Amino acid sequence: MRFYPTAAAAQAAGFRACKRCRPNAVPGSPHWNVRADLVSRAIRLIADGVVDRDGVAGLADQLGYSVRQVERQLLAELGAGPLALARAQRAQTARLLIETTTMPLSQLASAAGFSSLRSFNETIREVFAMTPSELRARGRVAGRSQSPGSISLRLPFRQPLCPTNLFGHLAATAVPGVEEWRDGAYRRAIRLPRGHAIVSLRPMPEYIACELSLTDLRDLSTAISRCRWLLDLDADPIAIDEQLSKDDVLAPLVEKHPGRRVPRTTDPAEFALRAVLGQQVSTAAARTHAARLVLAHGDRIEDRAGGLTHLFPTPSALRALDPAELAMPRSRRATLQGLISALAEGELELGIGGDWAQARAQLAELPGIGPWTIESIAMRALGDPDAFVATDLGIRLAAEKLGLPAKPKELNERSAAWRPWRAYAVQHLWATGEHAINRLPA
């Protein structure tokens, strides 16, 4: 018996996944979700399509290391280099599209990131020991309807998954024009490397129904990766719930609603800006502030299937922002402008491949950015599963209600038992309140 740290390493050694139990159909490894070192950062960037777009040199540049160092680290820990990992990623994307969509195989190859149809066919045969046509015949895509010009597919996840706080949070905080809840689905416009997309995500018992409308088909793999990141679909709910259930206070909450996920974002810079807009104001007020920025500085888009009108403005576009446009205290205006400047000039790195500790330190140096904002960004933009907003009013009210320490310092100390999953504990604590973020819209 031989053991390999990744599917890419096993494939490089000539092994293929079992056709019956299909272990490679399981979502990405959650092992990397709790880490922020070079290897885990590289994996997140590869999943986002950086190697396919910019090559290994582009990956190394984003990580701040030499190509040789990145390759050595990945080979030592994963048994495969960045090219092999990107190839495995393309193969998994291709299989998902083959088995869950009716997209023509010639278009599918390009959408999955393959440079040619020949490379696509050879990779599928080598990795799965089947041709693309044979894989499609095994899938169940016949008769599936989808809107003209869109791609419909299924996003798998590890059971269980609690959709109430996940979709409830996204719907309750949705910025008009950029996001909406329509006919039981969360819809939003997202900015991608080669254009933009409109995505619709609908919770189903065994998968997330995903419908994508893209301006450039080559962005499909990246769009899928960002949708998975947004909904935290690669989390390991069994490990998380098991750890949190060891606490007598949290155990009943976990038992009642197992599988809670952390609602994240498709654009870390966007979320950071919205976090500042939401400082010390209600959810409704934060949405109003964000909507005004969108109307004034966002790029217009067309949405034939709904009411989306804009992409959220980039930090560069917001450099032209007149502080007088903002109906908020002068100090918060200064905070927002400082954040915009840091993001636009590249002084602050909040990408999914960024370093969590470094990002926290950079945020703390900006005026008006305190613990609540830093931990909110760490939890929802950076994806740190141990981020903890001890100063949040909702958390403090929940703590008092449950007999936990309500003061931030004492609550932080008490929360040590929940590590490394404190961001998930936050979801359970928030859910003890009556806020709209805790339930699906009617």
Buried (B, 14 or more C-beta within 10 A) or exposed (E): EEEBBBBBBBBBEEEBBEEEEEEBEBBBBBBBBBBBEBBBBBBBBBBBBBBBBBBBEBBBBBBBBEBEEBBEBBBEBBBBBBBBBBBBBBBBBBBBBBBBBBBEBEBBBBBBBBEEBEBBBEBBBEBBEBEBEEBBEEBEBEEEEBEEEBBBBBBBBBEEBBBBBBBBBBBBBBBBBBBBBBEEBBBBBBBBBEEBBBBBBBBEEEBBBBBBBBEBBBBBBBBBBBBBBBBBBBBBBBBBBEBBBEBEBBEEBBEEBBBBBBBBBBBBBBBBBBBBBBBEBEBEBBBBBBBBBBBBBBBEBEBEBBEBBBBBBBBEBBBEBEEEEBEBEEEBBBBBBBBBBBBBEEEBBBBBBBBBEEBBEBBEEBEBBEBBBBBBBBBBBBBBBBBBBBBBEBBBBBBEEBEBBBEBEEBBEBBEBBEBBBBBBBBBBBBBBEBBBBBBEE
